[in-house]
Amino acid sequence: MTDPEHTPENVTPDHTAPDYSVAERRIDAEIDPGIRAVVVAVLVMLLLLTLALPHTGSVNGFDVLSGNGEALADSVALPSRIFVWFVVVFGVIMSVLALVTRVWALAWIALVGSAIATVFGMLSIWSRQTLPADSTASGPGIGLIIGWVLVAALTFHWLKAVWNKTTAQLDAQERRRAASVDAEKNSQWAGPVLGRPTDRKP
């Protein structure tokens, strides 16, 4: 006779079992910067301070950001404006969001934006150094130079944080995959039982 307690109809699914696929996707969608998060936070704070320093002559980063009369009077070029905007949006805002949420996509956005800002920072310094001889505009200021160095360092640390998965995370993912395979092999329900009822083993 067939034990009714072990028939497929009476098997109650275990809803309390952990969903390893969901947990693995959550790990893949997050970053673990570790102590690097402190370095990134310090770099973000220093980037904010560089906006108050002169970027050229007496024009500071906030003047370049707003494009006020002082910035126009000192012939602030487009690369400088793009650099400052990218620093604020990606180097500061997106970096803070990525640190707080640890979302993989936000970290990638902060990385790409900071890398682009590094390029425009170099172009900004170069544009201030190649002014015409008869120009009265000033060269690159200390705020622009320090800001460029800081955003380059921020790009490096975001690159390391995004790409470097820790050994513990990789081991956890492998254990989840192995547990999922074992659960399938050890499953009691292997499909419908065919044949007559008298042919079934007790």
GIBELTA-V861205 format. One record per backbone hydrogen bond with DSSP energy under -0.5 kcal/mol. CO is the residue of the C=O (numbers start at 1). NH is the residue of the N-H. If there is no record, write none. Layout:
co | nh
CO | NH
CO | NH
//
This chain:
co | nh
2 | 4
3 | 6
4 | 7
7 | 10
8 | 11
10 | 12
11 | 13
13 | 15
14 | 17
18 | 20
19 | 23
20 | 24
21 | 25
22 | 26
23 | 27
24 | 28
25 | 29
27 | 30
29 | 104
33 | 36
34 | 37
35 | 38
35 | 39
36 | 40
37 | 41
38 | 42
39 | 43
40 | 44
41 | 45
42 | 46
43 | 47
44 | 48
45 | 49
46 | 50
47 | 51
48 | 51
49 | 52
50 | 53
51 | 61
51 | 62
53 | 61
54 | 143
54 | 144
55 | 141
56 | 59
58 | 60
59 | 55
59 | 56
60 | 64
61 | 65
62 | 66
63 | 67
63 | 68
68 | 72
69 | 73
70 | 74
71 | 76
72 | 75
77 | 81
78 | 82
79 | 83
80 | 84
81 | 85
82 | 86
83 | 87
84 | 88
85 | 89
86 | 90
86 | 91
87 | 92
88 | 93
89 | 94
90 | 95
92 | 96
93 | 97
94 | 98
95 | 99
96 | 100
97 | 101
98 | 102
102 | 31
103 | 107
104 | 108
105 | 109
106 | 110
107 | 111
108 | 112
109 | 113
110 | 114
111 | 115
112 | 116
113 | 117
114 | 118
115 | 119
116 | 120
117 | 121
118 | 122
119 | 123
120 | 124
121 | 125
122 | 126
123 | 127
124 | 128
125 | 129
126 | 130
132 | 135
139 | 57
141 | 145
142 | 146
143 | 147
144 | 148
145 | 149
146 | 150
147 | 151
148 | 152
149 | 153
150 | 154
151 | 155
152 | 156
153 | 157
154 | 158
155 | 159
156 | 160
157 | 161
158 | 162
159 | 163
160 | 164
163 | 165
166 | 170
167 | 171
168 | 172
169 | 173
170 | 174
171 | 175
172 | 176
173 | 177
174 | 178
175 | 179
176 | 180
177 | 181
178 | 182
179 | 183
180 | 184
181 | 185
182 | 186
184 | 187
188 | 190
192 | 194
196 | 199
196 | 200
197 | 200
//
